[in-house]
């Protein structure tokens, strides 16, 4: 009996601790400053923009993103001297 209770409690904790990725509808935005994903009127600068290379500007995608503090992948890129207001760097974890 104690073994079953322990197994049930362990299973419940394991299931609760699994973080499900929730995909959000976002729009791919491209300009000379980089690639962005727009959701709810806010643009997020995509660090790993290679994942979006097959998607055209303006197309809607389902994506999951997570914020990152810096983006080493973009350090060597030359961009234009234009300001693109954004909410910071994000890493795309999944895209459909």
Order of alpha helices (4+ residues) and beta strands (2+ residues): alpha-beta-beta-beta-beta-beta
